[in-house]
Amino acid sequence: MTKRRALIIGGSAGSLDVLLKVLPELNPNVQFPIIVVVHRKQGMDSLLTDLLSYRTVLKVKEAEEKEPILNGNIYIAPSDYHLLIERDFTFSLDYSEKVNYSRPSIDVTFQSAAEAYHDGLVCLLLSGSNADGVNGLITNNLFGGISLAQEPSSAQVSYMPEQAILRTNVNILKIEEMPAYINSIS
């Protein structure tokens, strides 16, 4: 059986700039899904999806309830919902309380994805102003996945990647290293 792989990118303040630099450089034939969880205001869904769509040849869409997760697509977590990855590799949307003052919570997505993908999961934590995502990276490591954090000196807001580096085992990537790393995932 072929191992399922997925990449989840989480970020908050300052992460959009990173996405706009990285996504245009991605291989159009990626053989895994890319799931993006970004903290943002409610009602900004289509703007983010449209903006990212203009920067990549990959299909970009907002994740929907019970939607199968397909390789080669970039899925955006809807604002004001937690995005969970089910063990049958579909999405589930949840409106429960905020985690780390956030909905969607990066932790919730990283943790549920680690339970589904095990060692086939790669998580990348970008710029942000709180520690959302760090507990998810810890869970990802426990399941044997690969955990990455943005080089804090390159982040607009360094707190989130700094917390990841302080609290768990992560590989650190500069922005310019991210596209080649992502393209090498197989």
C-alpha positions in Angstrom: 0.0 0.0 0.0 1.3 3.5 -0.9 1.8 5.8 2.1 -0.6 8.7 2.0 1.2 12.0 2.3 -0.1 15.5 3.1 1.3 18.9 3.9 -0.4 21.3 6.3 0.7 24.9 6.5 -0.5 26.9 9.5 0.1 30.6 10.1 -1.3 33.8 11.5 -0.1 37.4 11.3 2.5 37.7 8.6 1.9 34.2 7.0 0.1 35.4 3.9 3.2 37.1 2.6 5.1 33.8 2.9 2.3 31.9 1.1 2.4 34.4 -1.7 6.1 33.8 -2.2 6.0 30.0 -1.8 2.9 28.9 -3.7 4.0 30.2 -7.1 7.2 28.1 -6.9 5.4 24.8 -6.2 5.6 21.9 -8.7 2.3 21.7 -10.6 2.4 17.9 -10.3 2.6 17.6 -6.5 1.4 14.2 -5.5 -0.1 15.2 -2.1 -2.8 17.6 -0.8 -1.7 21.0 0.7 -4.0 22.2 3.5 -3.7 25.8 4.6 -5.0 27.0 8.0 -4.6 30.7 8.4 -6.1 32.9 11.2 -8.2 35.6 9.5 -11.4 37.6 9.9 -14.8 35.9 9.2 -16.1 36.7 5.8 -12.7 36.8 4.1 -12.9 33.3 2.6 -13.3 34.0 -1.1 -10.8 36.8 -1.0 -8.1 34.5 0.3 -9.0 31.7 -2.0 -9.0 34.0 -5.0 -5.7 35.7 -4.0 -3.9 32.3 -3.7 -5.5 31.0 -6.9 -3.9 33.8 -8.8 -0.5 32.8 -7.5 -0.4 29.1 -8.4 -1.4 26.7 -11.1 -2.6 24.3 -8.5 -6.4 24.2 -7.8 -7.2 26.2 -4.7 -10.5 25.8 -2.9 -12.1 26.2 0.4 -12.4 22.9 2.3 -16.0 21.6 2.6 -17.7 19.2 5.0 -17.2 15.5 4.1 -15.1 16.4 1.0 -12.5 13.8 0.0 -9.0 15.1 0.3 -7.4 14.8 -3.2 -3.7 15.0 -4.2 -2.6 18.1 -6.1 -5.2 20.5 -4.5 -4.6 23.3 -2.1 -7.4 23.4 0.5 -8.1 26.5 2.6 -9.7 26.2 6.1 -12.9 28.2 6.2 -12.9 31.2 8.6 -14.6 30.6 11.9 -14.6 26.8 11.7 -12.1 24.3 13.0 -10.9 22.1 10.1 -10.5 18.4 11.1 -9.1 15.6 9.0 -11.0 12.4 9.4 -9.4 8.9 9.2 -11.1 8.3 5.9 -9.2 11.3 4.5 -12.2 13.6 4.3 -12.8 17.0 6.0 -15.0 17.8 8.9 -15.9 21.3 9.9 -16.5 22.1 13.6 -17.9 25.2 15.3 -16.8 24.3 18.9 -15.1 26.8 21.1 -11.9 28.6 20.0 -8.5 27.0 20.7 -5.7 29.5 21.4 -8.2 32.3 20.8 -8.6 31.0 17.2 -11.1 29.3 15.0 -9.8 27.7 12.8 -7.2 26.5 15.2 -3.9 25.2 13.6 -3.6 22.8 16.6 -6.9 21.2 15.9 -6.0 20.6 12.2 -2.4 19.4 12.9 -3.6 17.0 15.6 -6.5 15.4 13.7 -4.3 15.1 10.6 -1.5 13.4 12.6 -4.1 10.8 13.7 -5.1 10.2 10.1 -1.8 10.4 8.2 0.7 9.2 10.9 4.2 9.4 9.6 3.0 10.6 6.2 2.2 14.1 7.5 4.4 17.2 7.1 3.4 20.2 9.1 4.8 23.7 8.5 4.2 26.5 11.1 4.7 30.1 9.8 4.7 33.6 11.2 2.2 34.4 13.9 1.5 36.1 17.3 0.4 33.2 19.5 1.4 29.6 20.1 -1.4 28.0 18.1 0.1 25.1 16.2 2.8 24.1 18.7 0.7 21.4 20.4 -0.2 20.1 17.0 3.5 19.8 16.0 4.1 17.9 19.2 1.3 15.5 18.3 2.7 15.2 14.7 6.1 14.3 16.1 4.5 11.6 18.3 2.9 10.0 15.2 6.2 10.1 13.4 5.4 13.0 11.1 7.8 15.8 10.0 7.5 19.1 11.7 8.8 22.3 10.3 8.9 26.0 11.4 9.7 29.2 9.6 13.1 30.7 10.5 11.9 33.3 13.1 14.2 36.0 11.8 12.4 35.9 8.5 8.9 36.0 10.1 6.9 39.3 10.3 5.8 38.1 13.7 8.3 35.6 15.1 6.5 34.4 18.3 4.7 31.4 16.7 7.8 29.8 15.1 9.9 30.7 18.1 7.5 28.8 20.4 7.6 25.8 18.1 11.4 25.8 18.2 11.5 26.2 22.0 8.8 23.5 22.8 9.3 20.7 20.3 11.6 19.2 17.7 11.3 21.0 14.4 13.3 21.5 11.3 13.8 25.3 10.6 13.3 26.6 7.0 14.0 30.0 5.6 11.3 31.3 3.2 13.5 30.8 0.2 14.1 27.1 1.2 10.4 26.3 1.5 9.4 25.7 -2.2 12.3 23.3 -2.8 11.6 21.4 0.4 7.8 21.1 -0.4 8.6 20.0 -4.0 10.9 17.3 -2.7 8.1 15.6 -0.6 7.0 12.3 -2.1 
